[in-house]
C-alpha cells in the first residue's frame, strides 16, 4: 500500500540544512498550515497545524538556498509518526509527526 500526502502552507522559520555521516544533504523545514471554519455559533475560527518536513538528497540544497521564513510551499510526501509519544506542553502546541 502506498501513502501520499500533500501540504500547502508557509515556512515558520528558516530552513536548516545538515549532512549525514555519509555526506547526504538533509534540509528540515517547519511548515504551518491554516484552516478556517465556522464553529457551532457561526463564529469564524482559525486553526494552525505545524509539520516538520525533511527534504533529502538533491532537493535538499535548493530548498535551503531558495526558501525562507514566510515562503509559500507545496510539499508532497509521506507522513511518519514520531517513534515516542509527545509529552503535553502547557499552553503550547507541538509537532507530532515528520513529513518526509
N, CA, C and O atoms as a GROMACS GRO file, in nm:
protein
  400
    1UNK      N    1   0.084  -0.117   0.000
    1UNK     CA    2   0.000   0.000   0.000
    1UNK      C    3   0.090   0.124   0.000
    1UNK      O    4   0.196   0.126   0.063
    2UNK      N    5   0.047   0.226  -0.070
    2UNK     CA    6   0.125   0.349  -0.083
    2UNK      C    7   0.048   0.465  -0.022
    2UNK      O    8  -0.072   0.480  -0.046
    3UNK      N    9   0.117   0.546   0.056
    3UNK     CA   10   0.055   0.662   0.119
    3UNK      C   11   0.123   0.788   0.065
    3UNK      O   12   0.245   0.796   0.061
    4UNK      N   13   0.043   0.886   0.025
    4UNK     CA   14   0.099   1.015  -0.015
    4UNK      C   15   0.010   1.125   0.043
    4UNK      O   16  -0.113   1.112   0.047
    5UNK      N   17   0.074   1.232   0.086
    5UNK     CA   18   0.004   1.345   0.145
    5UNK      C   19   0.056   1.472   0.082
    5UNK      O   20   0.175   1.482   0.053
    6UNK      N   21  -0.031   1.570   0.062
    6UNK     CA   22   0.010   1.699   0.007
    6UNK      C   23  -0.020   1.807   0.111
    6UNK      O   24  -0.131   1.816   0.163
    7UNK      N   25   0.082   1.888   0.140
    7UNK     CA   26   0.068   2.002   0.232
    7UNK      C   27   0.083   2.131   0.153
    7UNK      O   28   0.169   2.140   0.065
    8UNK      N   29   0.002   2.230   0.185
    8UNK     CA   30   0.018   2.365   0.131
    8UNK      C   31   0.022   2.456   0.253
    8UNK      O   32  -0.072   2.460   0.332
    9UNK      N   33   0.133   2.529   0.267
    9UNK     CA   34   0.146   2.616   0.383
    9UNK      C   35   0.263   2.712   0.369
    9UNK      O   36   0.316   2.733   0.260
   10UNK      N   37   0.301   2.771   0.481
   10UNK     CA   38   0.410   2.869   0.485
   10UNK      C   39   0.518   2.820   0.581
   10UNK      O   40   0.490   2.754   0.680
   11UNK      N   41   0.644   2.856   0.548
   11UNK     CA   42   0.754   2.822   0.638
   11UNK      C   43   0.748   2.911   0.762
   11UNK      O   44   0.732   3.032   0.751
   12UNK      N   45   0.763   2.850   0.878
   12UNK     CA   46   0.758   2.924   1.003
   12UNK      C   47   0.894   2.974   1.049
   12UNK      O   48   0.902   3.063   1.134
   13UNK      N   49   1.000   2.918   0.993
   13UNK     CA   50   1.135   2.962   1.026
   13UNK      C   51   1.227   2.927   0.910
   13UNK      O   52   1.186   2.858   0.816
   14UNK      N   53   1.350   2.976   0.916
   14UNK     CA   54   1.447   2.950   0.809
   14UNK      C   55   1.477   2.800   0.800
   14UNK      O   56   1.481   2.732   0.902
   15UNK      N   57   1.497   2.746   0.678
   15UNK     CA   58   1.535   2.605   0.664
   15UNK      C   59   1.668   2.577   0.734
   15UNK      O   60   1.755   2.663   0.742
   16UNK      N   61   1.682   2.454   0.784
   16UNK     CA   62   1.805   2.412   0.849
   16UNK      C   63   1.862   2.293   0.772
   16UNK      O   64   1.796   2.190   0.758
   17UNK      N   65   1.984   2.309   0.720
   17UNK     CA   66   2.045   2.202   0.641
   17UNK      C   67   2.161   2.140   0.716
   17UNK      O   68   2.235   2.208   0.787
   18UNK      N   69   2.175   2.009   0.701
   18UNK     CA   70   2.286   1.935   0.760
   18UNK      C   71   2.324   1.824   0.663
   18UNK      O   72   2.254   1.800   0.564
   19UNK      N   73   2.432   1.757   0.692
   19UNK     CA   74   2.477   1.643   0.612
   19UNK      C   75   2.487   1.521   0.702
   19UNK      O   76   2.532   1.530   0.816
   20UNK      N   77   2.444   1.406   0.650
   20UNK     CA   78   2.456   1.282   0.725
   20UNK      C   79   2.603   1.239   0.725
   20UNK      O   80   2.686   1.300   0.658
   21UNK      N   81   2.634   1.136   0.801
   21UNK     CA   82   2.772   1.087   0.809
   21UNK      C   83   2.822   1.035   0.674
   21UNK      O   84   2.942   1.026   0.651
   22UNK      N   85   2.729   0.999   0.585
   22UNK     CA   86   2.766   0.953   0.451
   22UNK      C   87   2.773   1.066   0.350
   22UNK      O   88   2.800   1.043   0.232
   23UNK      N   89   2.747   1.190   0.396
   23UNK     CA   90   2.756   1.306   0.307
   23UNK      C   91   2.626   1.343   0.237
   23UNK      O   92   2.625   1.433   0.153
   24UNK      N   93   2.516   1.276   0.271
   24UNK     CA   94   2.388   1.306   0.206
   24UNK      C   95   2.326   1.430   0.272
   24UNK      O   96   2.315   1.436   0.394
   25UNK      N   97   2.286   1.531   0.190
   25UNK     CA   98   2.224   1.652   0.248
   25UNK      C   99   2.080   1.627   0.292
   25UNK      O  100   2.005   1.554   0.228
   26UNK      N  101   2.043   1.692   0.404
   26UNK     CA  102   1.907   1.686   0.458
   26UNK      C  103   1.869   1.827   0.502
   26UNK      O  104   1.942   1.889   0.579
   27UNK      N  105   1.756   1.877   0.453
   27UNK     CA  106   1.706   2.008   0.495
   27UNK      C  107   1.576   1.988   0.572
   27UNK      O  108   1.487   1.917   0.527
   28UNK      N  109   1.568   2.050   0.688
   28UNK     CA  110   1.448   2.041   0.771
   28UNK      C  111   1.371   2.173   0.760
   28UNK      O  112   1.427   2.281   0.775
   29UNK      N  113   1.240   2.160   0.734
   29UNK     CA  114   1.150   2.275   0.721
   29UNK      C  115   1.042   2.266   0.828
   29UNK      O  116   1.002   2.156   0.867
   30UNK      N  117   0.996   2.379   0.874
   30UNK     CA  118   0.883   2.386   0.966
   30UNK      C  119   0.769   2.454   0.889
   30UNK      O  120   0.775   2.574   0.861
   31UNK      N  121   0.665   2.377   0.855
   31UNK     CA  122   0.556   2.426   0.770
   31UNK      C  123   0.427   2.440   0.851
   31UNK      O  124   0.385   2.347   0.920
   32UNK      N  125   0.366   2.557   0.841
   32UNK     CA  126   0.237   2.584   0.907
   32UNK      C  127   0.126   2.578   0.804
   32UNK      O  128   0.135   2.640   0.698
   33UNK      N  129   0.021   2.503   0.836
   33UNK     CA  130  -0.098   2.502   0.751
   33UNK      C  131  -0.211   2.569   0.829
   33UNK      O  132  -0.219   2.555   0.951
   34UNK      N  133  -0.298   2.640   0.759
   34UNK     CA  134  -0.408   2.711   0.823
   34UNK      C  135  -0.541   2.657   0.777
   34UNK      O  136  -0.559   2.624   0.660
   35UNK      N  137  -0.634   2.648   0.871
   35UNK     CA  138  -0.770   2.603   0.841
   35UNK      C  139  -0.866   2.705   0.900
   35UNK      O  140  -0.857   2.740   1.018
   36UNK      N  141  -0.958   2.751   0.818
   36UNK     CA  142  -1.062   2.845   0.864
   36UNK      C  143  -1.196   2.773   0.858
   36UNK      O  144  -1.228   2.705   0.760
   37UNK      N  145  -1.275   2.788   0.964
   37UNK     CA  146  -1.406   2.725   0.969
   37UNK      C  147  -1.497   2.804   1.063
   37UNK      O  148  -1.450   2.890   1.138
   38UNK      N  149  -1.625   2.774   1.058
   38UNK     CA  150  -1.722   2.837   1.148
   38UNK      C  151  -1.761   2.736   1.255
   38UNK      O  152  -1.790   2.620   1.225
   39UNK      N  153  -1.760   2.780   1.382
   39UNK     CA  154  -1.799   2.691   1.491
   39UNK      C  155  -1.952   2.680   1.497
   39UNK      O  156  -2.022   2.733   1.411
   40UNK      N  157  -2.001   2.611   1.598
   40UNK     CA  158  -2.145   2.587   1.611
   40UNK      C  159  -2.225   2.717   1.625
   40UNK      O  160  -2.343   2.720   1.591
   41UNK      N  161  -2.162   2.823   1.675
   41UNK     CA  162  -2.230   2.952   1.691
   41UNK      C  163  -2.216   3.042   1.569
   41UNK      O  164  -2.264   3.156   1.570
   42UNK      N  165  -2.150   2.992   1.464
   42UNK     CA  166  -2.130   3.073   1.344
   42UNK      C  167  -2.009   3.165   1.352
   42UNK      O  168  -1.986   3.245   1.262
   43UNK      N  169  -1.932   3.152   1.459
   43UNK     CA  170  -1.812   3.234   1.479
   43UNK      C  171  -1.700   3.182   1.390
   43UNK      O  172  -1.676   3.061   1.384
   44UNK      N  173  -1.631   3.271   1.320
   44UNK     CA  174  -1.519   3.232   1.235
   44UNK      C  175  -1.399   3.193   1.322
   44UNK      O  176  -1.359   3.268   1.411
   45UNK      N  177  -1.343   3.076   1.296
   45UNK     CA  178  -1.231   3.024   1.374
   45UNK      C  179  -1.112   2.996   1.282
   45UNK      O  180  -1.130   2.960   1.165
   46UNK      N  181  -0.991   3.014   1.334
   46UNK     CA  182  -0.868   2.982   1.263
   46UNK      C  183  -0.792   2.876   1.341
   46UNK      O  184  -0.783   2.882   1.463
   47UNK      N  185  -0.739   2.778   1.269
   47UNK     CA  186  -0.663   2.670   1.332
   47UNK      C  187  -0.533   2.652   1.255
   47UNK      O  188  -0.535   2.637   1.132
   48UNK      N  189  -0.420   2.653   1.325
   48UNK     CA  190  -0.289   2.634   1.262
   48UNK      C  191  -0.230   2.502   1.307
   48UNK      O  192  -0.228   2.472   1.426
   49UNK      N  193  -0.183   2.422   1.212
   49UNK     CA  194  -0.117   2.296   1.241
   49UNK      C  195   0.024   2.302   1.184
   49UNK      O  196   0.044   2.343   1.070
   50UNK      N  197   0.123   2.260   1.266
   50UNK     CA  198   0.263   2.265   1.226
   50UNK      C  199   0.311   2.126   1.187
   50UNK      O  200   0.276   2.027   1.250
   51UNK      N  201   0.393   2.122   1.082
   51UNK     CA  202   0.454   1.997   1.035
   51UNK      C  203   0.604   2.015   1.023
   51UNK      O  204   0.652   2.119   0.977
   52UNK      N  205   0.679   1.915   1.063
   52UNK     CA  206   0.824   1.912   1.042
   52UNK      C  207   0.846   1.832   0.914
   52UNK      O  208   0.801   1.718   0.902
   53UNK      N  209   0.916   1.892   0.818
   53UNK     CA  210   0.937   1.830   0.687
   53UNK      C  211   1.086   1.806   0.667
   53UNK      O  212   1.167   1.897   0.690
   54UNK      N  213   1.123   1.686   0.626
   54UNK     CA  214   1.263   1.653   0.593
   54UNK      C  215   1.276   1.635   0.443
   54UNK      O  216   1.205   1.555   0.382
   55UNK      N  217   1.366   1.711   0.383
   55UNK     CA  218   1.392   1.702   0.239
   55UNK      C  219   1.530   1.640   0.223
   55UNK      O  220   1.628   1.690   0.278
   56UNK      N  221   1.539   1.530   0.148
   56UNK     CA  222   1.662   1.453   0.134
   56UNK      C  223   1.720   1.464  -0.006
   56UNK      O  224   1.649   1.490  -0.102
   57UNK      N  225   1.850   1.443  -0.016
   57UNK     CA  226   1.918   1.429  -0.145
   57UNK      C  227   1.931   1.559  -0.222
   57UNK      O  228   1.951   1.666  -0.164
   58UNK      N  229   1.918   1.547  -0.355
   58UNK     CA  230   1.940   1.662  -0.444
   58UNK      C  231   1.844   1.778  -0.418
   58UNK      O  232   1.880   1.893  -0.442
   59UNK      N  233   1.725   1.750  -0.370
   59UNK     CA  234   1.627   1.857  -0.346
   59UNK      C  235   1.658   1.936  -0.219
   59UNK      O  236   1.607   2.047  -0.202
   60UNK      N  237   1.740   1.881  -0.130
   60UNK     CA  238   1.767   1.947  -0.002
   60UNK      C  239   1.842   2.079  -0.019
   60UNK      O  240   1.810   2.178   0.046
   61UNK      N  241   1.943   2.081  -0.107
   61UNK     CA  242   2.024   2.202  -0.123
   61UNK      C  243   1.948   2.319  -0.184
   61UNK      O  244   1.958   2.430  -0.131
   62UNK      N  245   1.870   2.301  -0.293
   62UNK     CA  246   1.792   2.415  -0.344
   62UNK      C  247   1.685   2.463  -0.245
   62UNK      O  248   1.657   2.583  -0.238
   63UNK      N  249   1.626   2.371  -0.168
   63UNK     CA  250   1.528   2.413  -0.066
   63UNK      C  251   1.594   2.504   0.036
   63UNK      O  252   1.537   2.606   0.075
   64UNK      N  253   1.714   2.468   0.079
   64UNK     CA  254   1.786   2.550   0.176
   64UNK      C  255   1.827   2.684   0.116
   64UNK      O  256   1.826   2.786   0.186
   65UNK      N  257   1.861   2.685  -0.011
   65UNK     CA  258   1.911   2.806  -0.076
   65UNK      C  259   1.799   2.905  -0.110
   65UNK      O  260   1.815   3.026  -0.090
   66UNK      N  261   1.686   2.856  -0.161
   66UNK     CA  262   1.584   2.945  -0.217
   66UNK      C  263   1.462   2.968  -0.126
   66UNK      O  264   1.389   3.065  -0.148
   67UNK      N  265   1.439   2.884  -0.027
   67UNK     CA  266   1.324   2.903   0.061
   67UNK      C  267   1.365   2.982   0.185
   67UNK      O  268   1.477   2.967   0.234
   68UNK      N  269   1.274   3.064   0.233
   68UNK     CA  270   1.300   3.146   0.351
   68UNK      C  271   1.174   3.151   0.438
   68UNK      O  272   1.066   3.112   0.394
   69UNK      N  273   1.189   3.199   0.560
   69UNK     CA  274   1.075   3.213   0.651
   69UNK      C  275   0.964   3.290   0.580
   69UNK      O  276   0.988   3.396   0.522
   70UNK      N  277   0.842   3.237   0.585
   70UNK     CA  278   0.727   3.301   0.521
   70UNK      C  279   0.700   3.252   0.380
   70UNK      O  280   0.593   3.280   0.325
   71UNK      N  281   0.795   3.178   0.320
   71UNK     CA  282   0.775   3.127   0.183
   71UNK      C  283   0.655   3.034   0.178
   71UNK      O  284   0.636   2.952   0.268
   72UNK      N  285   0.575   3.046   0.073
   72UNK     CA  286   0.462   2.956   0.049
   72UNK      C  287   0.517   2.830  -0.016
   72UNK      O  288   0.592   2.839  -0.114
   73UNK      N  289   0.482   2.712   0.036
   73UNK     CA  290   0.534   2.587  -0.017
   73UNK      C  291   0.423   2.486  -0.039
   73UNK      O  292   0.320   2.488   0.029
   74UNK      N  293   0.445   2.400  -0.136
   74UNK     CA  294   0.361   2.282  -0.160
   74UNK      C  295   0.454   2.163  -0.145
   74UNK      O  296   0.554   2.152  -0.215
   75UNK      N  297   0.419   2.073  -0.054
   75UNK     CA  298   0.503   1.958  -0.024
   75UNK      C  299   0.424   1.831  -0.048
   75UNK      O  300   0.310   1.818  -0.003
   76UNK      N  301   0.484   1.736  -0.121
   76UNK     CA  302   0.422   1.605  -0.142
   76UNK      C  303   0.515   1.500  -0.085
   76UNK      O  304   0.635   1.500  -0.114
   77UNK      N  305   0.460   1.411  -0.004
   77UNK     CA  306   0.543   1.307   0.057
   77UNK      C  307   0.460   1.216   0.144
   77UNK      O  308   0.338   1.206   0.127
   78UNK      N  309   0.528   1.149   0.238
   78UNK     CA  310   0.456   1.060   0.329
   78UNK      C  311   0.472   1.110   0.472
   78UNK      O  312   0.573   1.170   0.507
   79UNK      N  313   0.371   1.085   0.553
   79UNK     CA  314   0.369   1.128   0.691
   79UNK      C  315   0.411   1.012   0.779
   79UNK      O  316   0.352   0.904   0.772
   80UNK      N  317   0.514   1.033   0.862
   80UNK     CA  318   0.559   0.929   0.954
   80UNK      C  319   0.544   0.980   1.097
   80UNK      O  320   0.587   1.092   1.127
   81UNK      N  321   0.485   0.900   1.186
   81UNK     CA  322   0.467   0.945   1.324
   81UNK      C  323   0.599   0.942   1.400
   81UNK      O  324   0.689   0.866   1.366
   82UNK      N  325   0.610   1.026   1.503
   82UNK     CA  326   0.726   1.022   1.590
   82UNK      C  327   0.729   0.886   1.661
   82UNK      O  328   0.624   0.831   1.694
   83UNK      N  329   0.849   0.831   1.684
   83UNK     CA  330   0.858   0.699   1.746
   83UNK      C  331   0.812   0.695   1.891
   83UNK      O  332   0.770   0.590   1.939
   84UNK      N  333   0.820   0.807   1.962
   84UNK     CA  334   0.779   0.812   2.102
   84UNK      C  335   0.661   0.906   2.117
   84UNK      O  336   0.647   1.002   2.041
   85UNK      N  337   0.575   0.879   2.214
   85UNK     CA  338   0.463   0.972   2.238
   85UNK      C  339   0.515   1.111   2.275
   85UNK      O  340   0.620   1.124   2.338
   86UNK      N  341   0.441   1.212   2.235
   86UNK     CA  342   0.479   1.350   2.263
   86UNK      C  343   0.420   1.390   2.398
   86UNK      O  344   0.300   1.377   2.420
   87UNK      N  345   0.505   1.439   2.488
   87UNK     CA  346   0.457   1.485   2.618
   87UNK      C  347   0.378   1.614   2.598
   87UNK      O  348   0.417   1.697   2.517
   88UNK      N  349   0.268   1.631   2.671
   88UNK     CA  350   0.190   1.754   2.654
   88UNK      C  351   0.266   1.876   2.701
   88UNK      O  352   0.338   1.872   2.801
   89UNK      N  353   0.250   1.984   2.629
   89UNK     CA  354   0.312   2.112   2.666
   89UNK      C  355   0.201   2.202   2.716
   89UNK      O  356   0.093   2.207   2.657
   90UNK      N  357   0.226   2.272   2.823
   90UNK     CA  358   0.126   2.364   2.877
   90UNK      C  359   0.123   2.491   2.794
   90UNK      O  360   0.221   2.564   2.787
   91UNK      N  361   0.010   2.517   2.731
   91UNK     CA  362  -0.008   2.640   2.656
   91UNK      C  363   0.063   2.645   2.522
   91UNK      O  364   0.059   2.748   2.455
   92UNK      N  365   0.127   2.538   2.481
   92UNK     CA  366   0.199   2.536   2.353
   92UNK      C  367   0.156   2.416   2.271
   92UNK      O  368   0.128   2.308   2.324
   93UNK      N  369   0.151   2.436   2.140
   93UNK     CA  370   0.125   2.325   2.050
   93UNK      C  371   0.259   2.267   2.008
   93UNK      O  372   0.358   2.340   1.998
   94UNK      N  373   0.263   2.138   1.983
   94UNK     CA  374   0.388   2.074   1.946
   94UNK      C  375   0.366   1.988   1.823
   94UNK      O  376   0.257   1.934   1.802
   95UNK      N  377   0.470   1.975   1.741
   95UNK     CA  378   0.461   1.890   1.623
   95UNK      C  379   0.451   1.745   1.669
   95UNK      O  380   0.514   1.707   1.768
   96UNK      N  381   0.373   1.664   1.597
   96UNK     CA  382   0.355   1.526   1.640
   96UNK      C  383   0.398   1.426   1.535
   96UNK      O  384   0.380   1.306   1.554
   97UNK      N  385   0.455   1.471   1.425
   97UNK     CA  386   0.499   1.378   1.323
   97UNK      C  387   0.597   1.444   1.231
   97UNK      O  388   0.622   1.564   1.240
   98UNK      N  389   0.652   1.365   1.142
   98UNK     CA  390   0.751   1.417   1.047
   98UNK      C  391   0.703   1.387   0.906
   98UNK      O  392   0.658   1.276   0.878
   99UNK      N  393   0.711   1.483   0.819
   99UNK     CA  394   0.672   1.469   0.680
   99UNK      C  395   0.799   1.449   0.599
   99UNK      O  396   0.888   1.533   0.601
  100UNK      N  397   0.806   1.337   0.528
  100UNK     CA  398   0.930   1.302   0.455
  100UNK      C  399   0.904   1.310   0.306
  100UNK      O  400   0.994   1.284   0.226
   0.00000   0.00000   0.00000
